């Protein structure tokens, strides 16, 4: 057999393994866990005891029932870090203020050094729309060793904790919530005994480049962090989606969040790992009622979004970068090249193996396209999108070594660091 045929066969074998052995990452059925105490008898929980009939809190009093109706709805503080978000705030903040939540809830918007009147606009929107009470605070510039978003979260969470909330909803300024979003998040967390419930917000998909790049972004994330593995009673992976995170307050304190991850560029994954290390239970899935309203109309906008943190995901390791580039080429680029070259050269094995690998690849992408309500003819274009991500990753490394690192909203972190991955030292389920 030719060298190309061997590469095509290896790529096909990888795709068969990804199809069946990577936590069924391509399925999109991990949605908000249903209320009803599905896991009410799974054993001890660090914050209470479950016996299948109800959940008891640390004080021994009934906390929630398996039918999804908490005995008393816990207080919730919604913390929104915002830097120069005046363009999207009118689309997102009113949705938070309008939450139909049976308990006590409030919104704390942290104006992180905005120059476009974000804080003033937030106050005006609250006065115009009413709803949940809004507090706007400004913490000033981050201290050394802090990334901007986590610095803002630090001040917002500290203020929130003075009000005694049972949960904190950490949500980005570009995320819009349906009126029942908070109620469903809290119900799911309480009745399933979860300490962190995170939803991958449905990103905006309108322009041509958004159609090509955005669904693939979520697809690649799920491939790297299979949701089913994260949501297992004995988890095999750990991650969260930073746009929408419901976090139990006492777990945040136990995990020393956000101080423990203050340097993290990829703050959502670092947050999930910190919670897991503290013994918390985590759930991650796709959102149906939480949407990002931030537009990425051009390729340049999407490129900057990915490139600012891609190399941090690889821990700034040249070896991991080389392995990632080689892996992307083998898995995503070899199949169409083998099919085309094999057909031209008459190399039947290369053409057959390349075509089969490409078909499996496209098939695994179809559920994500359906989730984003996109035409299925985009599925065979996944190799092209993967090539773009390969270039974005390389560019991320180039930016790092040029000293510009992760740049966002006028701030540049020349040598950004991710939080230590101590999760790997913890046995699954611990």
Secondary structure, 3 states (H helix, E strand, C coil): CCHHHHHHHHHHHHHHHHHHHCCCCCCCCCCCCCCCCCCCCCCCECCEEECCCEEECCCCCEEEECCCCECCCCCEEEEEEECCCHHHHHHHHHHHHCCCCCCCEEEEEEECCCCCCHHHHHHHHHHHHCCCEEEEECCCCCCCCCCHHHHHHHHHHHHHHCCCCCEEEEECCCEEECCCHHHHHHHHHHHHCCCEEEEEEECCCCCHHHHHHHHHHHHHHHHHCCHHHHHCCCCCCCCCCCCEEEEEHHHHHHCCCCHHHCCCCCHHHHHHHHHHHCCCCEEEEEEEEEEECCCCCCHHHHHHHHHHHHHHHCCCCHHHHHHHHHHHHHHHHHHHHHHHHHHHHCCHHHHHHHHHHHHHHHHHHHHHHHHCCCCHHHHHHHHHHHHHHHHHHHHHHHHHHCCCCEEECCEEECCCCCCCCHHHHCCCCC
